[in-house]
């Protein structure tokens, strides 16, 4: 049985209840609930499948033009291949997501912004590859926008699996510079915001999602989701970033609940110490129903854009600590892979995922493990 067969979309008649008390909701909230009701992004998972989401559609290639940006736009496939060669992941025991449709994206993005993506120069500006402005819209749609939409679908699917299994990983996503009405920093769609809007507006959930925490450990400030959730008390944003690099978005910083500002070339010891102290504090200040973990690897010591000095081992310890904290507090966690601008990034991500599996921090069993602690780290 293929994963597409196993992961068939849940029919709307089963996945959502009729919209209740619509008279008490404003028009925007009614529309959001209907987006969730009519979407096919919520999938089913078999007991023998890992809540890990990946599609070959994630990878971005376009006649070699992808080399014009330092981001490794095929790293997602490389991560999957490494885990596959390690005897772990297969197409059958993981989930292939559906592509997010325009109707799905409208739960967060404005119609005007989505229409603006038909203009090549707008896309070129968002992905920071000027030559994209010279491409035909149909090529941009097929080679660039479609892969991004598959990754958005992957993050939404992962969010639901985390509620069911306690954890999930999208080998992709984490486009934290995109916001409701704009793209930037190689981010077109704001998958983190879209996934949380799905959960907040899904009336079919047995336990409604009312509060969420975004743990953003990409080296760059996550200004996209910060702009999206500014003033929204349902969302607690923990952002640990190099304050001296892009995007330096002062307005977005006002939305950060706990900011950990890192100096250039911060090393493992200080980095992990700050993470442990501050994330524990955050989880005492705020008890979320779900954690979205933006696990960028651009903090790696060889990364040309992150300008931090974290070793591959340090990143592995970081990911392990975040997962242990989520499990210890019995909070579902969704991991997305976000930034990482070296050829080593794929291997670092794969090694970290394999470490989580080898230590039984992530398992097939859909239950929280109370024996997990952070004492070993």
PyMOL commands that set and color helices and strands:
alter all, ss='L'
color gray80, all
select helices_A, chain A and resi 3-6+12-15+22-24+27-38+56-58+65-68+75-85+102-105+111-116+120-127+130-134+137-165+191-200+223-228+250-253+268-285+312-328+345-358
alter helices_A, ss='H'
color red, helices_A
select strands_A, chain A and resi 52-53+167-170+212-216+235-242+258-262+290-294+332-336
alter strands_A, ss='S'
color yellow, strands_A
deselect
rebuild
show_as cartoon
